[in-house]
Amino acid sequence: MKVNPFHSKKPGTTVYHDNNKCTEGNNIEKENKVPGTGGKSRCDHCKRLG
């Protein structure tokens, strides 16, 4: 399901997520998860999920 965009604040991350079924997005630790796209590209897994 689509959710508001979020990304990891960890250095070296290059994508944002916008689907709550994305395993990569769900693996972001709570303390590193920040709202918004962060100027990053959309995650390929989120794209496939719709």
PDB file of N, CA, C, O and CB in Angstrom:
ATOM      1  N   MET A   1       0.829  -1.165   0.000  1.00  0.00           N
ATOM      2  CA  MET A   1       0.000   0.000   0.000  1.00  0.00           C
ATOM      3  C   MET A   1       0.883   1.241   0.000  1.00  0.00           C
ATOM      4  O   MET A   1       1.909   1.284   0.679  1.00  0.00           O
ATOM      5  CB  MET A   1      -0.948  -0.009   1.199  1.00  0.00           C
ATOM      6  N   LYS A   2       0.484   2.231  -0.752  1.00  0.00           N
ATOM      7  CA  LYS A   2       1.248   3.472  -0.830  1.00  0.00           C
ATOM      8  C   LYS A   2       1.201   4.199   0.506  1.00  0.00           C
ATOM      9  O   LYS A   2       0.157   4.273   1.155  1.00  0.00           O
ATOM     10  CB  LYS A   2       0.706   4.377  -1.954  1.00  0.00           C
ATOM     11  N   VAL A   3       2.339   4.729   0.900  1.00  0.00           N
ATOM     12  CA  VAL A   3       2.447   5.532   2.117  1.00  0.00           C
ATOM     13  C   VAL A   3       3.244   6.790   1.783  1.00  0.00           C
ATOM     14  O   VAL A   3       3.799   6.899   0.690  1.00  0.00           O
ATOM     15  CB  VAL A   3       3.125   4.722   3.282  1.00  0.00           C
ATOM     16  N   ASN A   4       3.303   7.725   2.702  1.00  0.00           N
ATOM     17  CA  ASN A   4       4.115   8.918   2.482  1.00  0.00           C
ATOM     18  C   ASN A   4       5.568   8.508   2.308  1.00  0.00           C
ATOM     19  O   ASN A   4       6.043   7.609   3.002  1.00  0.00           O
ATOM     20  CB  ASN A   4       3.963   9.922   3.656  1.00  0.00           C
ATOM     21  N   PRO A   5       6.284   9.156   1.389  1.00  0.00           N
ATOM     22  CA  PRO A   5       7.686   8.792   1.145  1.00  0.00           C
ATOM     23  C   PRO A   5       8.551   8.910   2.401  1.00  0.00           C
ATOM     24  O   PRO A   5       8.342   9.778   3.249  1.00  0.00           O
ATOM     25  CB  PRO A   5       8.265   9.671   0.048  1.00  0.00           C
ATOM     26  N   PHE A   6       9.521   8.010   2.488  1.00  0.00           N
ATOM     27  CA  PHE A   6      10.502   8.044   3.576  1.00  0.00           C
ATOM     28  C   PHE A   6      11.810   7.471   3.068  1.00  0.00           C
ATOM     29  O   PHE A   6      11.839   6.759   2.064  1.00  0.00           O
ATOM     30  CB  PHE A   6       9.998   7.255   4.822  1.00  0.00           C
ATOM     31  N   HIS A   7      12.883   7.780   3.759  1.00  0.00           N
ATOM     32  CA  HIS A   7      14.203   7.273   3.378  1.00  0.00           C
ATOM     33  C   HIS A   7      15.063   7.115   4.620  1.00  0.00           C
ATOM     34  O   HIS A   7      14.684   7.518   5.720  1.00  0.00           O
ATOM     35  CB  HIS A   7      14.889   8.216   2.358  1.00  0.00           C
ATOM     36  N   SER A   8      16.222   6.523   4.419  1.00  0.00           N
ATOM     37  CA  SER A   8      17.171   6.349   5.515  1.00  0.00           C
ATOM     38  C   SER A   8      18.150   7.513   5.524  1.00  0.00           C
ATOM     39  O   SER A   8      18.589   7.976   4.471  1.00  0.00           O
ATOM     40  CB  SER A   8      17.925   5.000   5.388  1.00  0.00           C
ATOM     41  N   LYS A   9      18.485   7.981   6.713  1.00  0.00           N
ATOM     42  CA  LYS A   9      19.478   9.055   6.827  1.00  0.00           C
ATOM     43  C   LYS A   9      20.903   8.517   6.870  1.00  0.00           C
ATOM     44  O   LYS A   9      21.855   9.289   6.981  1.00  0.00           O
ATOM     45  CB  LYS A   9      19.210   9.885   8.073  1.00  0.00           C
ATOM     46  N   LYS A  10      21.056   7.190   6.781  1.00  0.00           N
ATOM     47  CA  LYS A  10      22.397   6.605   6.781  1.00  0.00           C
ATOM     48  C   LYS A  10      23.160   7.022   5.520  1.00  0.00           C
ATOM     49  O   LYS A  10      22.588   7.046   4.430  1.00  0.00           O
ATOM     50  CB  LYS A  10      22.317   5.061   6.877  1.00  0.00           C
ATOM     51  N   PRO A  11      24.438   7.349   5.664  1.00  0.00           N
ATOM     52  CA  PRO A  11      25.241   7.712   4.502  1.00  0.00           C
ATOM     53  C   PRO A  11      25.283   6.571   3.478  1.00  0.00           C
ATOM     54  O   PRO A  11      25.337   5.396   3.842  1.00  0.00           O
ATOM     55  CB  PRO A  11      26.663   8.084   4.938  1.00  0.00           C
ATOM     56  N   GLY A  12      25.259   6.930   2.222  1.00  0.00           N
ATOM     57  CA  GLY A  12      25.377   5.934   1.168  1.00  0.00           C
ATOM     58  C   GLY A  12      24.054   5.404   0.650  1.00  0.00           C
ATOM     59  O   GLY A  12      24.036   4.687  -0.351  1.00  0.00           O
ATOM     60  N   THR A  13      22.939   5.737   1.304  1.00  0.00           N
ATOM     61  CA  THR A  13      21.652   5.280   0.789  1.00  0.00           C
ATOM     62  C   THR A  13      21.243   6.173  -0.379  1.00  0.00           C
ATOM     63  O   THR A  13      21.458   7.385  -0.349  1.00  0.00           O
ATOM     64  CB  THR A  13      20.562   5.290   1.908  1.00  0.00           C
ATOM     65  N   THR A  14      20.654   5.568  -1.405  1.00  0.00           N
ATOM     66  CA  THR A  14      20.384   6.314  -2.633  1.00  0.00           C
ATOM     67  C   THR A  14      18.919   6.317  -3.046  1.00  0.00           C
ATOM     68  O   THR A  14      18.579   6.894  -4.079  1.00  0.00           O
ATOM     69  CB  THR A  14      21.199   5.752  -3.742  1.00  0.00           C
ATOM     70  N   VAL A  15      18.048   5.691  -2.270  1.00  0.00           N
ATOM     71  CA  VAL A  15      16.643   5.597  -2.670  1.00  0.00           C
ATOM     72  C   VAL A  15      15.698   5.971  -1.529  1.00  0.00           C
ATOM     73  O   VAL A  15      16.059   5.946  -0.352  1.00  0.00           O
ATOM     74  CB  VAL A  15      16.332   4.187  -3.155  1.00  0.00           C
ATOM     75  N   TYR A  16      14.477   6.317  -1.925  1.00  0.00           N
ATOM     76  CA  TYR A  16      13.406   6.506  -0.956  1.00  0.00           C
ATOM     77  C   TYR A  16      12.359   5.430  -1.187  1.00  0.00           C
ATOM     78  O   TYR A  16      12.364   4.764  -2.223  1.00  0.00           O
ATOM     79  CB  TYR A  16      12.780   7.931  -1.067  1.00  0.00           C
ATOM     80  N   HIS A  17      11.478   5.261  -0.240  1.00  0.00           N
ATOM     81  CA  HIS A  17      10.447   4.225  -0.290  1.00  0.00           C
ATOM     82  C   HIS A  17       9.076   4.867  -0.120  1.00  0.00           C
ATOM     83  O   HIS A  17       8.945   5.903   0.532  1.00  0.00           O
ATOM     84  CB  HIS A  17      10.687   3.149   0.804  1.00  0.00           C
ATOM     85  N   ASP A  18       8.041   4.241  -0.717  1.00  0.00           N
ATOM     86  CA  ASP A  18       6.685   4.757  -0.558  1.00  0.00           C
ATOM     87  C   ASP A  18       5.641   3.638  -0.559  1.00  0.00           C
ATOM     88  O   ASP A  18       4.478   3.847  -0.905  1.00  0.00           O
ATOM     89  CB  ASP A  18       6.376   5.753  -1.666  1.00  0.00           C
ATOM     90  N   ASN A  19       6.093   2.441  -0.161  1.00  0.00           N
ATOM     91  CA  ASN A  19       5.176   1.306  -0.082  1.00  0.00           C
ATOM     92  C   ASN A  19       5.473   0.545   1.205  1.00  0.00           C
ATOM     93  O   ASN A  19       6.623   0.196   1.473  1.00  0.00           O
ATOM     94  CB  ASN A  19       5.311   0.373  -1.336  1.00  0.00           C
ATOM     95  N   ASN A  20       4.437   0.287   2.000  1.00  0.00           N
ATOM     96  CA  ASN A  20       4.673  -0.367   3.289  1.00  0.00           C
ATOM     97  C   ASN A  20       4.910  -1.871   3.162  1.00  0.00           C
ATOM     98  O   ASN A  20       5.152  -2.536   4.169  1.00  0.00           O
ATOM     99  CB  ASN A  20       3.500  -0.122   4.206  1.00  0.00           C
ATOM    100  N   LYS A  21       4.847  -2.418   1.952  1.00  0.00           N
ATOM    101  CA  LYS A  21       5.161  -3.839   1.746  1.00  0.00           C
ATOM    102  C   LYS A  21       6.588  -4.027   1.237  1.00  0.00           C
ATOM    103  O   LYS A  21       7.005  -5.156   0.981  1.00  0.00           O
ATOM    104  CB  LYS A  21       4.169  -4.466   0.758  1.00  0.00           C
ATOM    105  N   CYS A  22       7.332  -2.951   1.090  1.00  0.00           N
ATOM    106  CA  CYS A  22       8.712  -3.025   0.617  1.00  0.00           C
ATOM    107  C   CYS A  22       9.611  -3.539   1.744  1.00  0.00           C
ATOM    108  O   CYS A  22       9.732  -2.907   2.793  1.00  0.00           O
ATOM    109  CB  CYS A  22       9.200  -1.636   0.114  1.00  0.00           C
ATOM    110  N   THR A  23      10.234  -4.687   1.511  1.00  0.00           N
ATOM    111  CA  THR A  23      11.090  -5.270   2.547  1.00  0.00           C
ATOM    112  C   THR A  23      12.311  -4.398   2.817  1.00  0.00           C
ATOM    113  O   THR A  23      12.756  -4.294   3.960  1.00  0.00           O
ATOM    114  CB  THR A  23      11.534  -6.674   2.139  1.00  0.00           C
ATOM    115  N   GLU A  24      12.853  -3.775   1.782  1.00  0.00           N
ATOM    116  CA  GLU A  24      14.017  -2.906   1.979  1.00  0.00           C
ATOM    117  C   GLU A  24      13.655  -1.710   2.859  1.00  0.00           C
ATOM    118  O   GLU A  24      14.397  -1.357   3.775  1.00  0.00           O
ATOM    119  CB  GLU A  24      14.567  -2.420   0.620  1.00  0.00           C
ATOM    120  N   GLY A  25      12.517  -1.096   2.576  1.00  0.00           N
ATOM    121  CA  GLY A  25      12.063   0.042   3.377  1.00  0.00           C
ATOM    122  C   GLY A  25      11.740  -0.362   4.805  1.00  0.00           C
ATOM    123  O   GLY A  25      12.014   0.378   5.750  1.00  0.00           O
ATOM    124  N   ASN A  26      11.159  -1.538   4.952  1.00  0.00           N
ATOM    125  CA  ASN A  26      10.805  -2.015   6.290  1.00  0.00           C
ATOM    126  C   ASN A  26      12.028  -2.379   7.123  1.00  0.00           C
ATOM    127  O   ASN A  26      11.930  -2.484   8.346  1.00  0.00           O
ATOM    128  CB  ASN A  26       9.891  -3.215   6.184  1.00  0.00           C
ATOM    129  N   ASN A  27      13.170  -2.570   6.484  1.00  0.00           N
ATOM    130  CA  ASN A  27      14.403  -2.906   7.206  1.00  0.00           C
ATOM    131  C   ASN A  27      15.137  -1.679   7.738  1.00  0.00           C
ATOM    132  O   ASN A  27      16.134  -1.817   8.447  1.00  0.00           O
ATOM    133  CB  ASN A  27      15.326  -3.687   6.303  1.00  0.00           C
ATOM    134  N   ILE A  28      14.658  -0.486   7.408  1.00  0.00           N
ATOM    135  CA  ILE A  28      15.303   0.733   7.919  1.00  0.00           C
ATOM    136  C   ILE A  28      14.994   0.847   9.416  1.00  0.00           C
ATOM    137  O   ILE A  28      13.837   0.791   9.834  1.00  0.00           O
ATOM    138  CB  ILE A  28      14.806   2.019   7.137  1.00  0.00           C
ATOM    139  N   GLU A  29      16.043   1.006  10.200  1.00  0.00           N
ATOM    140  CA  GLU A  29      15.873   1.129  11.636  1.00  0.00           C
ATOM    141  C   GLU A  29      15.101   2.403  11.962  1.00  0.00           C
ATOM    142  O   GLU A  29      15.272   3.427  11.301  1.00  0.00           O
ATOM    143  CB  GLU A  29      17.237   1.123  12.347  1.00  0.00           C
ATOM    144  N   LYS A  30      14.262   2.332  12.972  1.00  0.00           N
ATOM    145  CA  LYS A  30      13.401   3.449  13.364  1.00  0.00           C
ATOM    146  C   LYS A  30      14.190   4.756  13.536  1.00  0.00           C
ATOM    147  O   LYS A  30      13.732   5.821  13.121  1.00  0.00           O
ATOM    148  CB  LYS A  30      12.671   3.111  14.664  1.00  0.00           C
ATOM    149  N   GLU A  31      15.365   4.666  14.143  1.00  0.00           N
ATOM    150  CA  GLU A  31      16.155   5.874  14.409  1.00  0.00           C
ATOM    151  C   GLU A  31      16.778   6.467  13.137  1.00  0.00           C
ATOM    152  O   GLU A  31      17.226   7.614  13.149  1.00  0.00           O
ATOM    153  CB  GLU A  31      17.254   5.557  15.414  1.00  0.00           C
ATOM    154  N   ASN A  32      16.811   5.699  12.046  1.00  0.00           N
ATOM    155  CA  ASN A  32      17.380   6.187  10.788  1.00  0.00           C
ATOM    156  C   ASN A  32      16.326   6.552   9.754  1.00  0.00           C
ATOM    157  O   ASN A  32      16.659   7.057   8.682  1.00  0.00           O
ATOM    158  CB  ASN A  32      18.300   5.150  10.212  1.00  0.00           C
ATOM    159  N   LYS A  33      15.060   6.303  10.066  1.00  0.00           N
ATOM    160  CA  LYS A  33      13.965   6.547   9.119  1.00  0.00           C
ATOM    161  C   LYS A  33      13.510   8.001   9.218  1.00  0.00           C
ATOM    162  O   LYS A  33      13.160   8.477  10.298  1.00  0.00           O
ATOM    163  CB  LYS A  33      12.772   5.585   9.391  1.00  0.00           C
ATOM    164  N   VAL A  34      13.517   8.704   8.084  1.00  0.00           N
ATOM    165  CA  VAL A  34      13.088  10.100   8.048  1.00  0.00           C
ATOM    166  C   VAL A  34      12.074  10.301   6.927  1.00  0.00           C
ATOM    167  O   VAL A  34      12.145   9.628   5.898  1.00  0.00           O
ATOM    168  CB  VAL A  34      14.301  11.043   7.858  1.00  0.00           C
ATOM    169  N   PRO A  35      11.124  11.228   7.118  1.00  0.00           N
ATOM    170  CA  PRO A  35      10.107  11.462   6.094  1.00  0.00           C
ATOM    171  C   PRO A  35      10.671  12.177   4.873  1.00  0.00           C
ATOM    172  O   PRO A  35      11.674  12.885   4.957  1.00  0.00           O
ATOM    173  CB  PRO A  35       8.964  12.269   6.673  1.00  0.00           C
ATOM    174  N   GLY A  36      10.012  11.979   3.745  1.00  0.00           N
ATOM    175  CA  GLY A  36      10.380  12.665   2.516  1.00  0.00           C
ATOM    176  C   GLY A  36      11.245  11.823   1.600  1.00  0.00           C
ATOM    177  O   GLY A  36      11.654  10.715   1.948  1.00  0.00           O
ATOM    178  N   THR A  37      11.517  12.366   0.425  1.00  0.00           N
ATOM    179  CA  THR A  37      12.315  11.649  -0.573  1.00  0.00           C
ATOM    180  C   THR A  37      13.805  11.883  -0.392  1.00  0.00           C
ATOM    181  O   THR A  37      14.617  11.091  -0.869  1.00  0.00           O
ATOM    182  CB  THR A  37      11.902  12.067  -1.970  1.00  0.00           C
ATOM    183  N   GLY A  38      14.170  12.943   0.280  1.00  0.00           N
ATOM    184  CA  GLY A  38      15.587  13.245   0.478  1.00  0.00           C
ATOM    185  C   GLY A  38      16.320  13.520  -0.825  1.00  0.00           C
ATOM    186  O   GLY A  38      17.549  13.454  -0.870  1.00  0.00           O
ATOM    187  N   GLY A  39      15.571  13.831  -1.898  1.00  0.00           N
ATOM    188  CA  GLY A  39      16.190  14.081  -3.196  1.00  0.00           C
ATOM    189  C   GLY A  39      16.717  12.816  -3.847  1.00  0.00           C
ATOM    190  O   GLY A  39      17.531  12.879  -4.769  1.00  0.00           O
ATOM    191  N   LYS A  40      16.257  11.668  -3.371  1.00  0.00           N
ATOM    192  CA  LYS A  40      16.746  10.377  -3.862  1.00  0.00           C
ATOM    193  C   LYS A  40      15.774   9.795  -4.886  1.00  0.00           C
ATOM    194  O   LYS A  40      14.655  10.287  -5.032  1.00  0.00           O
ATOM    195  CB  LYS A  40      16.946   9.387  -2.689  1.00  0.00           C
ATOM    196  N   SER A  41      16.192   8.765  -5.582  1.00  0.00           N
ATOM    197  CA  SER A  41      15.354   8.066  -6.558  1.00  0.00           C
ATOM    198  C   SER A  41      14.425   7.100  -5.837  1.00  0.00           C
ATOM    199  O   SER A  41      14.703   6.659  -4.722  1.00  0.00           O
ATOM    200  CB  SER A  41      16.222   7.311  -7.595  1.00  0.00           C
ATOM    201  N   ARG A  42      13.315   6.780  -6.497  1.00  0.00           N
ATOM    202  CA  ARG A  42      12.366   5.824  -5.916  1.00  0.00           C
ATOM    203  C   ARG A  42      12.942   4.413  -5.967  1.00  0.00           C
ATOM    204  O   ARG A  42      13.547   4.018  -6.963  1.00  0.00           O
ATOM    205  CB  ARG A  42      11.009   5.877  -6.658  1.00  0.00           C
ATOM    206  N   CYS A  43      12.753   3.668  -4.903  1.00  0.00           N
ATOM    207  CA  CYS A  43      13.229   2.290  -4.783  1.00  0.00           C
ATOM    208  C   CYS A  43      12.612   1.409  -5.881  1.00  0.00           C
ATOM    209  O   CYS A  43      11.414   1.500  -6.148  1.00  0.00           O
ATOM    210  CB  CYS A  43      12.891   1.723  -3.381  1.00  0.00           C
ATOM    211  N   ASP A  44      13.424   0.567  -6.507  1.00  0.00           N
ATOM    212  CA  ASP A  44      12.939  -0.344  -7.565  1.00  0.00           C
ATOM    213  C   ASP A  44      11.880  -1.294  -7.035  1.00  0.00           C
ATOM    214  O   ASP A  44      10.911  -1.589  -7.735  1.00  0.00           O
ATOM    215  CB  ASP A  44      14.104  -1.149  -8.159  1.00  0.00           C
ATOM    216  N   HIS A  45      12.049  -1.778  -5.809  1.00  0.00           N
ATOM    217  CA  HIS A  45      11.064  -2.696  -5.226  1.00  0.00           C
ATOM    218  C   HIS A  45       9.719  -1.970  -5.045  1.00  0.00           C
ATOM    219  O   HIS A  45       8.668  -2.547  -5.325  1.00  0.00           O
ATOM    220  CB  HIS A  45      11.575  -3.256  -3.858  1.00  0.00           C
ATOM    221  N   CYS A  46       9.746  -0.725  -4.585  1.00  0.00           N
ATOM    222  CA  CYS A  46       8.511   0.051  -4.444  1.00  0.00           C
ATOM    223  C   CYS A  46       7.854   0.249  -5.808  1.00  0.00           C
ATOM    224  O   CYS A  46       6.630   0.195  -5.928  1.00  0.00           O
ATOM    225  CB  CYS A  46       8.798   1.420  -3.782  1.00  0.00           C
ATOM    226  N   LYS A  47       8.676   0.479  -6.835  1.00  0.00           N
ATOM    227  CA  LYS A  47       8.128   0.630  -8.199  1.00  0.00           C
ATOM    228  C   LYS A  47       7.392  -0.635  -8.629  1.00  0.00           C
ATOM    229  O   LYS A  47       6.294  -0.553  -9.180  1.00  0.00           O
ATOM    230  CB  LYS A  47       9.258   0.953  -9.210  1.00  0.00           C
ATOM    231  N   ARG A  48       7.976  -1.787  -8.387  1.00  0.00           N
ATOM    232  CA  ARG A  48       7.344  -3.052  -8.776  1.00  0.00           C
ATOM    233  C   ARG A  48       6.055  -3.303  -8.004  1.00  0.00           C
ATOM    234  O   ARG A  48       5.114  -3.897  -8.531  1.00  0.00           O
ATOM    235  CB  ARG A  48       8.307  -4.210  -8.556  1.00  0.00           C
ATOM    236  N   LEU A  49       6.016  -2.843  -6.741  1.00  0.00           N
ATOM    237  CA  LEU A  49       4.827  -3.056  -5.926  1.00  0.00           C
ATOM    238  C   LEU A  49       3.667  -2.143  -6.345  1.00  0.00           C
ATOM    239  O   LEU A  49       2.508  -2.403  -6.022  1.00  0.00           O
ATOM    240  CB  LEU A  49       5.160  -2.831  -4.459  1.00  0.00           C
ATOM    241  N   GLY A  50       3.998  -1.084  -7.061  1.00  0.00           N
ATOM    242  CA  GLY A  50       2.957  -0.184  -7.561  1.00  0.00           C
ATOM    243  C   GLY A  50       2.859   1.132  -6.882  1.00  0.00           C
ATOM    244  O   GLY A  50       2.012   1.950  -7.239  1.00  0.00           O
TER     245      GLY A  50
END
